[in-house]
């Protein structure tokens, strides 16, 4: 007779299962993921507001930081309208 213990089935470790677990955990923590589109004039406005440097216009992390710091694109659009 074998004394090996029978291990319970392990959780699925497929990439889709991992993403779903991470998504559910973030939702429980009150976090939401938001995707926004920025056109060139939005990026120009962030540069004018000095939230982004010219050489960072292709840097996704710098763009995210600039938009979050300013509180969203609403302010970017306001600056764009004021400059016209």
Secondary structure in CASP SS format (residue, H / E / C, confidence):
PFRMAT SS
TARGET T0000
AUTHOR 0000-0000-0000
METHOD secondary structure of the structure
MODEL  1
X C 1.00
X C 1.00
X C 1.00
X C 1.00
X C 1.00
X C 1.00
X C 1.00
X C 1.00
X C 1.00
X C 1.00
X C 1.00
X C 1.00
X C 1.00
X C 1.00
X H 1.00
X H 1.00
X H 1.00
X H 1.00
X H 1.00
X H 1.00
X H 1.00
X H 1.00
X H 1.00
X H 1.00
X H 1.00
X H 1.00
X H 1.00
X H 1.00
X C 1.00
X C 1.00
X C 1.00
X C 1.00
X C 1.00
X C 1.00
X C 1.00
X C 1.00
X C 1.00
X C 1.00
X C 1.00
X H 1.00
X H 1.00
X H 1.00
X H 1.00
X H 1.00
X H 1.00
X H 1.00
X H 1.00
X H 1.00
X C 1.00
X C 1.00
X C 1.00
X C 1.00
X C 1.00
X H 1.00
X H 1.00
X H 1.00
X C 1.00
X C 1.00
X C 1.00
X H 1.00
X H 1.00
X H 1.00
X H 1.00
X H 1.00
X H 1.00
X H 1.00
X H 1.00
X H 1.00
X H 1.00
X H 1.00
X C 1.00
X C 1.00
X H 1.00
X H 1.00
X H 1.00
X H 1.00
X H 1.00
X H 1.00
X H 1.00
X H 1.00
X H 1.00
X H 1.00
X H 1.00
X C 1.00
END
